[in-house]
Amino acid sequence: MIEKVKNFFNGVQFEMKKVTWPSFEELQGSTGVVIIFSIVLSIFLFIVDFILSKAVQVIL
């Protein structure tokens, strides 16, 4: 059992050496894209929700 755990953590360590981490500039750019996309999506969903609630009010 202990040997399996050791092998697992050795495998994890080996794979982590292969990882290419993003630079700070890439991280900032990706964060900006996610924030802008989230804002645009929330505005879109707000507008759709508003229109659908008004349509339901008219129907009822």
N, C-alpha and C positions, 0 to 999 in steps of 0.2 A: 504493500500500500504506500509506504513512504517512498519507495523507488518510483512509483507512478507519479507521485506529486513532484518529486525532483525532476523527472523527465518532462513533466508539463511545464514547470517554471523554466527549465533550460530551453525548451521549445519556444516559450514566450519571449525569452531574452533574445534568442536567435532571430525571431521574426521582427522584434522591435528594432533591431539593428538595420533591417531592410527598409524601414519606414522613412519616407521623405517628408519631413515636416515643412509646412509652408513658412515663408519668410513673414516678417511683421507687416510688410507692405501688402502681401497677398492676403494676409489675415484681415487687415483693415478693409481692403477692397471687397472681400467676400462678406464681411460684416455689413458693409454699406449696402450691398446688393440685397441682403436678407432684410435689412431694416426698411429699405425703400419698397421692396416687394410686399412686405407685411403691411405697410401703410396703404399702398395702393389697393391691396386685396381687402383690407378692412373698410376702406371708403366704398369700394365696389359693393361689398356685401351690405353695407349700411344703406346704400341707394336702392339695391334690389329689395331689401327688407322693407324699406319705407314705401316703395311702390306697391309691393304685394300687400302690405297692411292697408293701404288706402284702397286698393282694389277690393279686398275682402270687406271693408267698411261699406263701400258702395253697393256691393252685392247683398250684404245683409241689411 
